[in-house]
């Protein structure tokens, strides 16, 4: 059985950069039922960003399985993101 992956994507509003980041992350996790993606818009709810010390958006954080990892950007280079997050 595969570990459950928990990802949180922090975005800022309905900007082109936020949309592109979300689209790219969805492309990365497409068909992978073992990945849970939570999207947090820091303009609507800033508390999680403060809790996890998110200083820039978009930021993608992998919480589970350990180790936690984070990456900032629009996630265009999907292979690099997959390797970095150890998906």
Secondary structure, DSSP 8 states (H G I E B T S, - for coil): ----EEEEEEE-TT-HHHHHHHHHHHHHHTT-TTEEEEEEETTT--HHHHHTT--SSSEEEEEESSS-EEEES----HHHHHHHHT-
